[in-house]
Amino acid sequence: MGQSRADRPRRRPPRSHDINVVLVEPEIPQNTGNVARTCAATGARLHLVGPMGFQISDAKLKRAGLDYWHMLDITVYDNLDEFFTKNTGPFIYFSTKAEKRYCDADYPRGVYLVFGKETAGLPEKLLAANKKNCVRIPMTDPARSLNLSNCVAVGVFEALRQAGFPGLKLKGRLPAAAEPSALKDGRETPE
């Protein structure tokens, strides 16, 4: 008999290229839950910088992260000053205001990918002081911004791509092909 989820050993996955995801003052628990799931599935560390618009115990946060919380390496900070006191970078700041594309940046080992809150992004002073380390994800002109959790996924997978996807399962296994007579236009047909 197989193990239930509760009986399975709870272990964290190996770290992927030492990627750090930093959410500064996140406001929407579902976004943070989705980011947590991305971090757990890729081995990235998650840093949450307050004040946050929710409690870590928020049910919406937990639901969005599904059953991946035990795989997560997470650190919570009261504010940006505490975060920068405890972490030295290198840092890449994601912003709609940046001039450089995310895919034109180098993502070294141990990089911190820094994202701002959903309604306002990162503080202007922080961006101005780190202009050469700011990147953007291209989008159409009338669009204001992309969803935070989608931006994190884009950044994390660019860092992983540049590093050769270390520690990740690189191949899946598709099911065996069905008999040709059972398929029509890519769909199964009843007999």
Secondary structure, DSSP 8 states (H G I E B T S, - for coil): ----GGGS-------STT-EEEEES---HHHHHHHHHHHHHHT-EEEEESS-SS-TT-HHHHHHHTT-GGG--EEEESSHHHHHHH----EEEE-TT-SEEGGGS---TT-EEEE-BTTTBS-HHHHHHTGGGEEE----TT-----HHHHHHHHHHHHHHHHT-TTS-----------GGGEETTEE---
